[in-house]
Amino acid sequence: MKTYTNLLLSISLLAAACQSGARNPQKEADQKTSAKTETVQDTLHKNAAEAKTILARKEVPVLCYHQIRDWKASDSKRAHDDIIPPANFKQHMKMLADSGYHTILPDQLYDYLNYGKALPAKPIMITFDDTDLDQYTVGAGELKKYGFKGVFFIMTVSIGRPRYMSKAQIKELSDDGHVIASHTWNHKNFAQFTDQDWKIQIDEPTKTLEKITGKKVEYFAYPYGVFKAASLHKLKEHGFKAAFILSTKRDETYPLFTIRRIIDPGTYSAKNLYNSIQKSFNKKS
């Protein structure tokens, strides 16, 4: 009896050993995928450019728009820079298409600046700030005519209010291939952020936009184009890959978080815009 018991025990141990040593194809495949992902991430991290390399790359033109509507008698002369009549906007988009420009999106710009990846001929980025409804009703329609894609920096406090885009319209833009990005909750000056503002102006808007689009929000535009150098590193800590200023000088330590844009003034002709692009972005700096 004792011999029989010992035999059963030996068989059980042998079976357990065989089972533990058996191949699990799915587990092995998952391990290989994980290792491959880690290798790609490690390689990208190692190949990421230093600040001086990013600054040395030729800048890509980035245009900034706000309101697309006809001027009113109550609009100040200064406001004419931020308000472009629809007829002018249409002429400007046509000029870009006729001139051979190809729109790119933030991930493409990030990969070019950080890893030196190639861009299409005559790349340009078209961005919109502040969530205005006319960016959807006029802007997106004109972009579509030429196969252009844009970046919409959303101020979340305005979503659903009169004259501003709704959640459904923002989702539609995202689904159509445009990029939805952050422009704070209520347009507070970044240089005046308090500790509480990182939740109110940054984290909560990110959650709101990600819930609307179902996509990660990784890009940011500073209200008024104003930034504070000492706080730039925090944007990376809060999940952003890059951020956009206006036409001021880029930060030498964090160039990815101070990518330059220029406003296309409502007073410009198409020729004026073309010349402005050449003047503002034709040099390495």
N, C-alpha and C positions, 0 to 999 in steps of 0.2 A: 504493500500500500504506500509505504514511504517512497519507494522508487517511482511509483506511478505519479505521486504528487510532485516529486522533483522534476519529472519529465514534463508535466503540464506547465510548471513554473518556467522551465527552460524554454519551452515553445512560446509562452507568452512574452518573455523577455526578448526573444529573437524576433517575434512579430513586431513588437514595439520599436525595436532598433531599425527594422526594415522600413517601418512606416515613417519614422523620423528622418530617415535618409532618402526617402522617395522624392523624386523631382516634382516640383509644383510649377508647371509652365507659366501660369498666370502670375504667381509671386515673382518668378524670375524676370518676367517681362516688365512688371511694375518696378522692380529694382533697377533694371537697365534704363527704363524711362527716367526714373528719378535721378540716376547717376548722370544720364545724358543732359538733363535739364540743369543740374548743378554745374556740369562742365561748361555748358553754353553761358550760364550766368557768370561763372568764374572768368571765362574768356572775355566776355564783354566788359566786366569790371576791370580786368587787366588792360584792355585796349582803350578804355575811356580816356579821352583827351584831357590834358592839363588845361588850366585856364588860359595860359598864353597861346596854346595851340588853337583853342576855340576862338580867341580874339583875333588870331591871324587869318582865320578862314574868311573868305569873301562873304559879306553879309547878303542875306536874302531879303529882297523887298517885302515889307509887311505893311499893308494899308489898314487904317482904322476908320470906321464909320460909326456915326451915332444915329441921328434922325434922318430919315429919307422922306422929306415932305417939302412942299412949297413954302416959301417964307411968308410970314405974316407981318403986318404993319407994326405989331408989338415986338417983333424980334429985334434985338440989338445988332449993330454991325458986327460985333464979336461973335454973336450967335451964328452968323452966316458961315463961319468956318465949320461949325459942328452940325449944321443943317444943310444937307445937299438936296436940291430939288430933284424929283424923280427923273425928269428929262436929262439932267446933267449926269446923274448916276448911270442911266442907261447908256449914254454916250461914252462914259468912262469905261464901262464894262466891255462895250463893243471895241473900244480902242485897245484894251488889253488883249482881247481875243485876236483882233486883226494884227496886233504886233507880235503874236506868237507866244504870249505868256501862258504858262501852265500853273494852275493853282496847286499848292501842296498843303498838307495838314501838319499839325504840330509834331506828330510822331516822326514824320519824314524829316522835318527840320531838326528835331532832337537827334536823330540818328546821323544826320549830316554833320552837325556841329560836334557831337560827342564821339562819333566813330568814323567820320569821314565817308559815310555812305553816299553813293551817287544820287543826284537829283535830276529831274527832267530838265530839258532845255528851257532857259528863261523862267525859272521858278518864281512864284510870287504867292504870298499868303494874304487872304482877304478876311478881315476881322470886323466884328460888330460889337459894340459895348452897350450895356444898359437895358436890354430886353425890350426895346421899343417894338410895337406891333408892326410898324412899317418895314422893319427888317425882314419880317416874315412875309407880309403881303406884297412888298415891292422887291426887296433885296434878294430873297431866295428865288423868286421867279426869274429875275434877270440872270442870276448865276446859272440856273438850270438851262437857259437858252444856249449857253456856251460850254456846258459840261463842267462848270466850275463848282468847287466846294468851298465852304467858308467855315469860320470859327465864330461861335456866338458866345460871348462872355456875359453870363447872366447875373443880374442883380436880383437875388431871390425875393426880396421884400415886395417887388413889383409884380410878381407872377400872378396873373389873373385879374389885375386891376385894369380899369379903363385905359386904353391906349398902349397897353402892354400885352405881351404874349401870354397865352394860357399854357397850362401843363401839357395839354394835348398837342398844341402847336410846337412846343419845344420837343416833345417826343417825336413828332413827325419829322422835324428837322434832323434829329439824331438818326432816325430810321432811314432817312434819305442820304445818309453818308456825311452829313456835316458834323462838326465836333462841337459839343456843348461843354463849356468851361466856366470857371468861377470868376465873379467880379464883386465878391463880398455879399453881405446881406443887404446893407443899405447905403453902399458907396462911401463908407467911412475912409478917411485918409489913412493909408497904411502906416505912414510915419507917426501917426498919433495913436496907434494901437496900444491898448492896455493888456494886461494878462488875460482878462476876461474876454477880450475881443478875439482871441484865437479860437475860442469855441463859437462865439456869436457870429463873427464875420468870416471865419474860415471853415471850421469843422461842420457846423450845422448846415451851411449852404452846400457843402460837398455831399452830405448825406441826402439833402433834398433833391439835388440834381441827379445823383446816382439812383435814387428811388424812381424818379421820373423816367430816366433813359434806360436803366438797367445796365449802364456802362460805367466804368471807372472815370472819375474826374481827376485829371492829372496836370491841368494847366490853369494859369491864373493871370489876370490882367489887373494892374494897380489902378484904383480910382485916381483920376487926374494924371495918371502916369507917374505918380510920386512914390518913391520907395525910400526905405531907411536901410543903409548898408549893414548896420549892426544886427538887423533882424532877418536878413535874407536866408541865413542858414535854417531858420525855423520853418520856412516854407517846405524845404526838403523833408524835414522831420514830420511835417503834417501831410505828407503824401504827394507833393507836387514834383514834377520832373523839370518844369521850366516855368518862367513867368515873363510877362511882357510889360515894358514901359512905353514911353512915347519917344520923342526925338532927343532926349538928353543922353549924356555919355554913359556907356555901359560900365558896370562895376568890374574892376580888374580881377577880383577874387571869385566872384560869382557871375560870370557872363551868361550862363544859362538862365539865370533868374533876373536878367536885365536885357532881354532881347528887344531891340529897337523897333518901333513902328512910327509911321508918319500918318498924320491926318490928311485925308483928301478933302480939302476945303470946298464948300459949296460954290464958292466964287470961281473955282478953277475951270478952265476949258479942258478938254481931253488932252490937248497939246501941253497945257500947263502941267497936268498930272504926269505925263510921260517924261517931261524934262525934270520934274521934281524927283521922280524915281531914279533917273540917271544920276542926278546930282547927289542925292542922299545915300545911295547904295552902291556906287560904282567903285568904291575904294575899300581896301582892307584896312581895318582899324582895330 
